[in-house]
């Protein structure tokens, strides 16, 4: 789940940055994008990528936090964890904590 989250998030952030930068660049602008435009594009792509990869982040966090002492893990695998979370809590549970996570990832993306 950690690998899914890391590579998915990095891939989305990098893949979306240029099209979003071009979207935020004013019409008729010549030359490289301004620092402000680059920051806005990085912030936007970071937030969107976290929204898209949030299910993997939730699964990773729950597997890491599983403290079933002495017994079998609550989630036997990342794949099963997705199904168990959706069955027991609904699809929206895969986006638990999306607000703070998206804001953190969007802000971090400006500086990476």
N, C-alpha and C positions, 0 to 999 in steps of 0.2 A: 504494500500500500504506500509505503514511503517513496519507493522508486516511481510508482505511478504518479504520485503527487508532484514529485520534484521534476521529472522529465516532462510531464504534462504541463505544469505551470510554466516552466522555462520555454517550452515549445510554443505555447499560446502567446506568452509575453513577447517573445522575439518575432514570431510570425505576424502578430497584429500591429507591432510598433510602426513600421513604415506606412502601411495604409492609413492608420489613425493619424500619424504625423502629417501625411498628405491631406487628410480630411481637415485637420485644424489649421493648415497653412492657408493664409488669406489668398484669395483668387488674384492672380496677376503678380504674385510675389516671385522675385528672381533671386537666385542664389540659395545658399543653405538656409534651413529653417532657423528661426530665432531661438534663443535659449528658452524663452517663455513657451513657445510652441513645442519644443522638445520635451520640456517638463510636463506640459499638459498631455502630450501623447503618451509619455511614460506612465503618468498617473492613470490615464484612462485604460491603457492596455494592461497595467498591473491589476486594476480593479476588476476588469472583465475576466482576466485569466483566473483570478481567484474565485469568481463566481462559477466559472466553468469547471474548475478542478475541486470545488468544495466537497463533493461526495468522497473523493479519494482522501482529502484532508480529514474529514470526519471519521472515516474508517481507520486511517492511520492513527489518529489520536485515541480512538476507542481501544484499538488493539494494544497500544502502548500503555494505556491506563488500566487495562484489565488486571484486576488484583484478586482474582478468584484464588484464594490461598489454598494450596493443597489439592485442588480439584482441576478438572479439565478447563482449559480456557473457554471463556464465554463465546468467543468467535474463533472457530477452528481454522479459518482461512480468510483472507481479504474478500475473495469472491463470495463466500458464504455470508460474510459480515454485511455486504450490501443487501442481500436478500433478507437477512434477519432484521436489519434496521427498518427496511421498507415494510415488511410484514408486521412487525411489532409496533412501529411508531408512525408509519406513513412516509411517503416520498419526501415531504418537506423536512423531515428529520435529517436528511442528507445535506441540508443547507443550514444546519444549526450553527449559529455564531457567524454567519456570513457578513454581517455589518462590520464588526471590528476586524475580522480577517481581511476583508476586501480593502478597508481603509489602510490597514498595516501594510498589505502587499502593494497597494497602489503607491503609498508613500515611499516604501523601500525601493520600488522600481525606479523612482526618479534618481536615486543615488547609486544604482548598480550599472 
